[in-house]
Amino acid sequence: MGRAAAILAGLLLAGSAGAIDADWIVGRWVLVHDPEGRPADALEFFADGDVENVWADGTRVRGFYVVAPDMVKAVFTRNGRDVITVFHYDAAHTELRIVTSRTGRESVYRKAPR
């Protein structure tokens, strides 16, 4: 986890232009649109800076995140490899969008009701 922590520290420095109210991110976000048709997964953001990607089959991949002024940056570690993921959010904080690696099209996550 040392490498992921170092990457997260770099992300924090890169996105720390000022204090950001990030309470809105905490909770479960569900994939509602995927142009590639993959099974719906979810993201669970925790107040302590941890995040989990919960796949449709129940697999959980843990990581860290930071909320920047125009995006959420996350580092997930899977099979010993760190994957940096960038989500862009809307002004109302109701959607997270990520550009897919295969087609360059956007997938959309929405916050699940509590």
Buried (B, 14 or more C-beta within 10 A) or exposed (E): EEEBEEBBEBBBEEBEEEEBEBEBBEBBBBBEEBEEEEEEBBBBBBEEBEBBBBBEEEEEBBBBBBBBEEBBBBBBBEEEEBBBBBBBBEEEBEBBBBEEEEEEEBBBBEBEEE
